[in-house]
Amino acid sequence: MHSLPIFVRIAGQPVILIGSGEAADAKRRLIERAGGIVVGEGDAAARLAFVAEDEPDAAAAWLKARGLLINVADRPDLCDFTLPAIVDRDPVIVAVGTGGASAGLAAALRQRIEAILPARLGDLARALHTARARMRAKWPDAGARRRALGEVLAPGGLLDPLGGIYEVDEWLESGHARSAAQLYTLGLRSSDPEDLTLRDVRMLGLADRIVHPAETPAAILDRARADAARIVSEMADEWWDMPGLTVFIDMAGI
């Protein structure tokens, strides 16, 4: 992974913009859309800066020396951060980045995703935020809460994000709950993560722990949540009755 994807809140904060023309105008619109305040290069309170000049090297070096993180139009080699293509379903934001390798590819992917995501997706996010206290009361354990959300948001689930009909109250009143312990055996067909089934990928994303042989490819393990425990073991039985979802990786098929 060439970069750490993060979302930075800049509402009400000064952001330096150096340059003029079409590229600079695009950066200005984006900064203002996120609530930032465009300022000149001398602003001492700014922590982020955008440079959109034909000869940006001197400005970039000077800003870096001041400790700012900078983005330089069309010069990924000078960038501390790059700007992704954005799909906005406020408060849901989907960002597609290539690390500056191809803005055209990022834009093409954004257009595909734009056509898939329902216009009301933001309503689901707001409804889930409003229901946080009720979810905590229903599932006090964070792992149980995460698994319940993962199931109801899965394809075909009551709150499938791509379904466009979001009945959060109905879900919470339905008495829906998953068993405390669940074991899923993921049989690898190859070391290529592209060969995982959709269900395999979903279960990796939900798992509380991954039990796997030592030789399991890192590319497979990377499909799991970063906070899921990784346990090197050749046996799944001893983890079967632990609370939460355990995914056991079986490499017999490789």
C-alpha positions, -999 to +999 in steps of 0.1 A: +000+000+000+017+032-012-002+056+010-023+057+042-058+067+032-072+093+057-100+118+057-088+152+070-113+177+085-105+212+073-137+230+080-129+265+093-092+258+089-067+279+067-053+260+037-026+276+015-032+277-022-004+289-045-010+293-082-036+304-107-055+290-137-077+259-141-058+236-118-057+261-090-094+269-095-102+232-091-082+230-059-100+261-045-134+247-052-125+214-034-110+232-004-141+254-001-165+225-006-149+208+024-153+240+045-116+251+044-105+287+041-082+295+013-052+317+024-020+330+010+014+314+014+024+335+044-003+322+067+015+307+097-015+288+110-020+266+079-009+230+080-019+220+045-009+236+012-017+232-025+006+243-053-006+247-089+022+263-108+042+255-139+075+256-120+065+244-085+098+231-071+109+262-052+075+267-036+072+231-027+106+230-011+099+262+009+065+249+022+080+215+031+108+233+050+081+250+071+066+216+080+035+217+058+020+187+040+017+197+004-001+186-028+015+197-061-006+196-092+007+170-118+038+163-097+032+132-076+069+131-068+066+163-048+034+154-031+030+145+006-006+137-002-027+132-033-063+140-040-086+111-049-116+110-072-146+115-049-181+100-048-201+122-024-231+107-006-228+130+024-219+119+050-207+089+030-176+097+010-159+072-013-124+081-025-105+064-053-068+071-055-039+058-076-011+077-058-008+101-087-002+072-112-033+080-133-060+105-125-079+093-155-082+058-141-093+071-108-120+093-125-132+063-146-136+042-114-154+070-097-179+072-125-186+035-122-191+037-085-212+068-089-237+048-110-239+020-084-243+039-051-279+050-044-285+087-040-301+081-005-270+062+008-263+092+031-297+086+048-286+052+059-255+066+075-274+092+093-300+067+105-273+043+118-256+072+136-289+082+153-295+046+163-260+041+179-274+042+215-301+017+207-275-006+190-252-004+221-281-013+243-291-042+221-256-055+216-234-043+245-204-063+232-187-044+204-179-076+185-215-087+186-226-053+174-201-053+146-212-088+135-249-078+136-242-048+114-221-068+090-249-093+085-277-068+080-256-047+056-245-077+036-259-082+000-296-091+004-297-080+040-324-057+054-301-027+052-281-037+021-264-003+012-271-009-025-308-017-019-319+018-015-346+010+012-332+016+047-355+004+076-332+008+106-361+009+131-375-023+117-342-040+120-337-030+156-372-041+166-370-074+148-350-091+176-323-100+150-291-114+166-264-137+156-250-167+176-223-158+201-198-182+185-193-190+148-166-208+128-162-203+091-137-225+072-122-207+042-107-232+018-081-215-003-079-225-040-048-205-047-026-179-031-043-152-053-069-132-033-088-127-066-098-163-063-117-157-030-155-159-032-176-129-023-186-148+008-150-155+017-142-118+015-172-108+035-164-133+063-128-121+064-141-086+068-164-096+097-140-119+115-128-113+151-099-136+146-082-154+117-067-188+125-042-198+098-012-218+089+022-200+091+026-202+053-007-184+045-001-157+019+000-122+033-022-110+004-050-132+018-046-120+054-046-084+042-083-089+032-092-091+069-098-062+092-067-046+106-078-052+142-088-089+137-065-112+156-041-133+135-034-167+152-009-191+136-023-226+141-030-257+120-062-265+140-096-248+141-112-270+167-097-252+197-111-218+186-146-231+176-164-222+208-149-188+214-173-158+213-174-141+179-166-151+144-135-172+138-123-177+102-101-208+098-080-207+066-075-242+051-047-243+026-053-280+016-066-269-019-034-251-029 
